[in-house]
Amino acid sequence: MARPHVLVIPFPAQGHVIPTMELAQRLVKQGIKVTFINTEVNHKIVTSNLQVDKDGFGDLMQMVSIPDGLEPWEDRSDVRKLILSILQTMSGKLEKLIETINTEDSNKITCVIADACMGLAIQAAANLGIRRACFWPASVTTLASTLSIHKLIDDGIINKNGLPLTDQIIQLSETMPPIKPENLVWAAFQDVPTIEAAFQLFVKAEETCKMTEWFICNSTTELESAAFSLYPQLLPIGPLLATNRLANQTGHFWQEDSTCLAWLDQQPPSSVIYIAFGSFTIFNQTQFQELAFGLELSNKPFLWVMRPGMTKETTDAYPDGYIERVRSHGRIISWAPQQKVLAHPSIACFISHCGWNSTLEGVTNGLPFLCWPYFGDQFHNKTYICDIWKTGLGFNKDEAGIITREEIKSKVELLLSDKTFREKALDIKDKIRSAVNEGGCSQKNLNNFIEWLKEKNTDDKDQPDSL
């Protein structure tokens, strides 16, 4: 029997590419051939930062690109333009790529695994009669709001274009995090045209997920039991990074600075504040300087990831003399090998934007959080951390909407002085380990999914029409 050959495609954003790459590597380790699709722009970035595969299975993974429909000089940070281009052009390009691959009888694509935000890939696979599976890289709470789109419209919470009509708190179930309508993942953008474009993407996701036989999620019932109870067709297989013992991530858009690990080696156990805000957060100059002063006032060692473009200031973003003053106990880098950093014994806590990848990496390593959400689902994840798991604290803003240096200093002291946060975090860490280890729920689901991929490819007419 020919080796199964799956095509895997993420939505072209950092927070989607990394966990989808992790899934692809899991499949490769089980002898499944993977063709991983990035947009042309992301393909160049990811492959230039790709680590050498030390496990010797690189021949089973091929990285391929397709156009996103934009011209090379166009701005990919214009989310509306990118989404509309993807929706209008990529399905046809993907179908042509699959047809080209399938001209080789011994190399045919047997299944398409698509990020749910790339419903167009599910549609393309259906058009070609190829088996299909959806992968959701974010929290299941975020996905639940997507699967509830029609109910949200019927209840008058959003209009047919996804725009919030009310301030009414959304509570999909009693034990799930409450959601403000403006924090729905598509509604978090600043302008109406971008919200409407993003909503199209999620409507497509809701439609095409019904065309798949499997819907796997990068989460676990130990973290989101209520969400999985509400949608039992969603199967937890994560957190995928929890079983990555070497913590070698791939799919980064920036070059990692691994020299920080040697610096961490020189710090006392549980002493360092780690600060990172992901790939999307942007600070105004006032807020950025308050953060800098707050870290200085905490008088603790800190490792701060200052991503290029995180402030609009290109030079002199830091307060006068700041770098010299903190040089003895602070380290500032442009991008970190985050999983390795968070696993380091010197880390005491994580000041985070609460993206799902960062959230999973923090809880997997038993760390308490200081939560600083910026966008969309990050607010849901903060609710998990602060109110449900109780492994962290949030910051309060002043009248001007600024988190002040005094507030930062105060919350750092409160978090690190109360051992309860660390104890609860370590308890969750143990539960996650049990889920992803042999015999755990997530591990069983992943094994069953892999066995399904290895089955003899069936005709599309034999597949169920919906989950």
MARKOL-509393 format. One line per 5 residues: for each residue x, y, z of C-alpha. Coordinates in pm, whole numbers, m for minus. Example, Ala and Ser with C-alpha at 12.3 -4.5 7.8 and 13.67 -1.06 7.14 Angstrom:
REM MARKOL-509393
1230 m450 780 ~ 1367 m106 714
//
This chain:
REM MARKOL-509393
0 0 0 ~ 131 345 m92 ~ 246 572 187 ~ m24 826 288 ~ 51 1174 161
m121 1467 331 ~ m126 1830 230 ~ m118 2063 532 ~ m199 2432 508 ~ m214 2699 783
m359 3047 773 ~ m64 3275 685 ~ m3 3422 1033 ~ 270 3342 1286 ~ 32 3209 1551
m116 2965 1301 ~ 199 2849 1121 ~ 390 2732 1432 ~ 131 2487 1573 ~ 42 2363 1225
410 2290 1161 ~ 418 2104 1492 ~ 126 1888 1378 ~ 301 1820 1047 ~ 612 1703 1228
403 1466 1441 ~ 269 1309 1123 ~ 612 1280 966 ~ 741 1100 1276 ~ 471 840 1212
589 780 856 ~ 331 999 682 ~ 449 1211 392 ~ 361 1580 431 ~ 349 1860 179
334 2180 384 ~ 191 2487 209 ~ 282 2845 292 ~ 217 3161 97 ~ 518 3262 m113
617 3542 125 ~ 592 3327 439 ~ 760 3033 266 ~ 1076 3237 211 ~ 1079 3354 573
1003 3015 730 ~ 1248 2816 519 ~ 1527 3068 585 ~ 1473 3025 962 ~ 1411 2649 948
1628 2444 1182 ~ 1814 2144 1048 ~ 1608 1833 1112 ~ 1817 1617 1344 ~ 1578 1323 1347
1655 1212 995 ~ 1301 1225 849 ~ 1338 1541 643 ~ 1273 1357 317 ~ 912 1300 424
844 1673 461 ~ 842 1906 165 ~ 778 2278 193 ~ 586 2429 m97 ~ 446 2776 m164
150 2921 m350 ~ 75 3288 m421 ~ m155 3479 m186 ~ m280 3685 m479 ~ m109 4008 m377
174 4172 m567 ~ 522 4141 m408 ~ 527 4506 m301 ~ 181 4506 m141 ~ 147 4529 237
61 4193 399 ~ m8 4370 730 ~ m321 4513 562 ~ m537 4232 700 ~ m844 4320 493
m653 4318 166 ~ m478 3990 254 ~ m799 3811 355 ~ m993 3920 47 ~ m708 3815 m179
m686 3475 m12 ~ m1060 3418 m44 ~ m1066 3524 m408 ~ m756 3355 m547 ~ m605 3077 m338
m865 2802 m380 ~ m807 2775 m753 ~ m430 2788 m713 ~ m445 2515 m451 ~ m658 2290 m671
m408 2327 m956 ~ m118 2242 m721 ~ m294 1927 m597 ~ m378 1821 m952 ~ m12 1863 m1048
106 1655 m752 ~ m154 1388 m828 ~ m21 1325 m1176 ~ 223 1089 m1005 ~ 31 775 m910
274 690 m630 ~ 264 1040 m480 ~ m105 1134 m474 ~ m246 1352 m198 ~ m464 1124 17
m589 1389 261 ~ m595 1767 305 ~ m554 1896 661 ~ m643 2264 670 ~ m641 2530 935
m1010 2604 989 ~ m941 2963 879 ~ m843 2818 540 ~ m1183 2673 460 ~ m1104 2732 94
m860 2438 115 ~ m1136 2212 248 ~ m1354 2323 m43 ~ m1074 2252 m289 ~ m1025 1902 m146
m1399 1835 m167 ~ m1402 1947 m530 ~ m1126 1695 m603 ~ m1278 1410 m401 ~ m996 1401 m145
m1043 1324 224 ~ m1046 1625 453 ~ m971 1722 812 ~ m979 2056 995 ~ m719 2170 1248
m784 2450 1495 ~ m463 2600 1642 ~ m626 2842 1890 ~ m848 2795 2195 ~ m1170 2599 2155
m1357 2887 2319 ~ m1258 3101 2021 ~ m1371 2829 1783 ~ m1701 2791 1970 ~ m1792 3151 1889
m1723 3077 1521 ~ m1945 2769 1529 ~ m2215 2984 1693 ~ m2224 3253 1422 ~ m2583 3185 1316
m2704 3187 1676 ~ m2523 3516 1741 ~ m2700 3666 1439 ~ m3040 3523 1541 ~ m2995 3656 1895
m2923 4006 1765 ~ m2568 4017 1904 ~ m2405 4067 1562 ~ m2543 4160 1223 ~ m2507 3951 907
m2168 4116 840 ~ m2030 4027 1184 ~ m2054 4374 1337 ~ m2153 4383 1708 ~ m2501 4527 1770
m2496 4519 2150 ~ m2271 4524 2454 ~ m2443 4213 2591 ~ m2191 3965 2729 ~ m2187 3636 2536
m2195 3325 2756 ~ m2201 3015 2537 ~ m2215 2794 2847 ~ m2210 2859 3221 ~ m1850 2745 3267
m1697 2898 2953 ~ m1522 3236 2957 ~ m1764 3526 2893 ~ m1700 3712 2569 ~ m1758 4078 2498
m1897 4119 2143 ~ m1612 4355 2052 ~ m1366 4078 2146 ~ m1509 3824 1904 ~ m1209 3719 1702
m1327 3881 1377 ~ m1464 4193 1548 ~ m1139 4297 1716 ~ m1007 4499 1423 ~ m1025 4878 1428
m1224 4942 1109 ~ m1552 4810 970 ~ m1422 4691 629 ~ m1156 4473 797 ~ m1412 4329 1042
m1641 4240 752 ~ m1358 4077 557 ~ m1246 3876 859 ~ m1605 3770 921 ~ m1620 3625 569
m1322 3409 660 ~ m1493 3273 971 ~ m1825 3218 796 ~ m1635 3008 543 ~ m1471 2821 830
m1809 2747 987 ~ m1947 2622 653 ~ m1655 2404 550 ~ m1598 2239 888 ~ m1919 2049 815
m1745 1896 512 ~ m1475 1724 716 ~ m1458 1385 885 ~ m1219 1501 1158 ~ m1193 1829 1348
m883 1825 1568 ~ m784 2099 1811 ~ m459 2214 1969 ~ m601 2198 2319 ~ m705 1947 2582
m1011 1878 2795 ~ m797 1949 3102 ~ m782 2313 2990 ~ m1119 2364 2820 ~ m1359 2099 2945
m1671 2317 2905 ~ m1596 2407 2543 ~ m1532 2046 2447 ~ m1853 1941 2624 ~ m2048 2198 2422
m1902 2069 2093 ~ m1822 1697 2137 ~ m1732 1662 1768 ~ m1415 1865 1838 ~ m1129 1637 1934
m839 1755 2152 ~ m492 1644 2037 ~ m286 1904 2224 ~ m109 2093 2347 ~ 117 1964 2070
424 2142 2207 ~ 383 1964 2541 ~ 540 1651 2391 ~ 820 1836 2213 ~ 1092 1739 2458
1371 1922 2275 ~ 1151 2231 2240 ~ 1272 2278 1881 ~ 1001 2487 1719 ~ 984 2559 1348
780 2809 1151 ~ 911 3131 1307 ~ 898 3454 1110 ~ 1197 3601 1297 ~ 1544 3467 1369
1569 3335 1724 ~ 1841 3474 1952 ~ 1957 3166 2142 ~ 2234 3354 2324 ~ 1975 3446 2587
1982 3085 2711 ~ 2341 3121 2830 ~ 2239 3442 3007 ~ 1952 3257 3177 ~ 2199 2993 3293
2368 3262 3503 ~ 2047 3368 3685 ~ 1913 3217 4012 ~ 1622 2968 3993 ~ 1275 3124 3958
1413 3479 3948 ~ 1366 3608 3591 ~ 1061 3787 3454 ~ 1009 3689 3089 ~ 826 3946 2875
699 3871 2524 ~ 399 4000 2330 ~ 392 3780 2020 ~ 397 3878 1657 ~ 115 4132 1640
110 4362 1945 ~ 205 4727 1893 ~ 262 4981 2174 ~ 236 5355 2160 ~ 538 5537 2295
382 5629 2631 ~ 281 5271 2707 ~ 613 5134 2591 ~ 807 5360 2822 ~ 579 5280 3117
652 4911 3056 ~ 1024 4982 3047 ~ 1010 5181 3371 ~ 791 4916 3534 ~ 1046 4645 3463
1320 4868 3599 ~ 1122 4944 3916 ~ 1058 4574 3979 ~ 1431 4543 4047 ~ 1434 4183 3923
1622 4014 3641 ~ 1422 4025 3319 ~ 1438 3891 2965 ~ 1238 4112 2730 ~ 1154 4025 2370
1140 4352 2178 ~ 1018 4243 1834 ~ 1104 4468 1538 ~ 809 4699 1474 ~ 659 4664 1823
666 5042 1858 ~ 622 5303 1591 ~ 945 5466 1703 ~ 1236 5344 1493 ~ 1504 5488 1722
1532 5604 2083 ~ 1220 5415 2193 ~ 1367 5350 2537 ~ 1384 5613 2813 ~ 1707 5814 2829
1991 5608 2975 ~ 1765 5304 3016 ~ 1982 5043 2848 ~ 2283 5135 3063 ~ 2079 5134 3384
1934 4786 3333 ~ 2237 4627 3170 ~ 2341 4442 3489 ~ 2013 4255 3530 ~ 1811 4298 3210
1845 4134 2869 ~ 1658 4267 2564 ~ 1643 4060 2244 ~ 1445 4075 1919 ~ 1303 3719 1922
1343 3427 2160 ~ 1345 3048 2140 ~ 1039 3082 2359 ~ 967 2720 2441 ~ 1324 2673 2563
1313 2998 2758 ~ 990 2906 2935 ~ 1128 2564 3023 ~ 1437 2720 3184 ~ 1451 2687 3564
1546 3054 3610 ~ 1208 3182 3479 ~ 975 3304 3754 ~ 676 3432 3556 ~ 558 3528 3209
427 3876 3116 ~ 233 3783 2804 ~ m18 3906 2546 ~ m194 3570 2606 ~ m189 3442 2249
m289 3076 2254 ~ 58 2947 2163 ~ 219 3151 2439 ~ m55 3052 2682 ~ 0 2683 2609
376 2717 2638 ~ 341 2891 2974 ~ 97 2643 3128 ~ 290 2348 2988 ~ 591 2469 3184
398 2540 3504 ~ 446 2918 3500 ~ 224 3191 3648 ~ 120 3476 3418 ~ 79 3850 3418
m176 3903 3142 ~ m160 4191 2894 ~ m399 4098 2608 ~ m397 4309 2295 ~ m633 4156 2043
m931 3924 1993 ~ m905 3579 2151 ~ m624 3695 2381 ~ m896 3838 2609 ~ m1065 3494 2627
m732 3336 2715 ~ m674 3594 2987 ~ m1009 3494 3139 ~ m896 3132 3146 ~ m568 3226 3317
m707 3469 3573 ~ m1060 3346 3645 ~ m1081 2976 3559 ~ m733 2826 3602 ~ m637 3101 3851
m271 3092 3748 ~ m220 3463 3690 ~ m324 3826 3728 ~ m427 4101 3491 ~ m323 4466 3484
m550 4763 3549 ~ m532 5070 3325 ~ m545 5429 3448 ~ m791 5695 3331 ~ m588 5751 3017
m594 5380 2928 ~ m230 5327 3027 ~ m88 5047 3239 ~ 147 5246 3461 ~ 493 5158 3588
358 5145 3945 ~ 84 4901 3841 ~ 343 4678 3672 ~ 571 4682 3976 ~ 278 4612 4210
144 4315 4011 ~ 490 4161 3972 ~ 537 4175 4349 ~ 190 4035 4418 ~ 226 3746 4174
571 3641 4292 ~ 490 3674 4663 ~ 184 3449 4646 ~ 293 3085 4603 ~ m64 2981 4518
m25 3094 4156 ~ 280 2875 4101 ~ 117 2580 4279 ~ m194 2596 4059 ~ 24 2634 3750
226 2324 3839 ~ m97 2130 3898 ~ m223 2222 3549 ~ 116 2129 3405 ~ 81 1778 3549
m270 1741 3407 ~ m153 1848 3063 ~ 133 1598 3075 ~ m112 1320 3154 ~ m329 1421 2856
m47 1414 2601 ~ 142 1115 2739 ~ 68 759 2630 ~ m285 666 2738 ~ m399 1028 2774
m704 1164 2594 ~ m511 1391 2356 ~ m258 1121 2273 ~ m533 865 2202 ~ m713 1107 1970
m392 1188 1782 ~ m310 817 1746 ~ m661 744 1615 ~ m632 1031 1369 ~ m298 903 1242
m442 553 1201 ~ m727 703 997 ~ m475 880 773 ~ m299 548 717 ~ m615 367 613
m662 289 247 ~ m794 603 80 ~ m1169 581 39 ~ m1387 728 m231 ~ m1535 1062 m135
m1888 930 m174 ~ m1827 694 118 ~ m1753 978 358 ~ m2012 1140 587 ~ m2151 1476 476
m2086 1638 813 ~ m1935 1588 1154
//
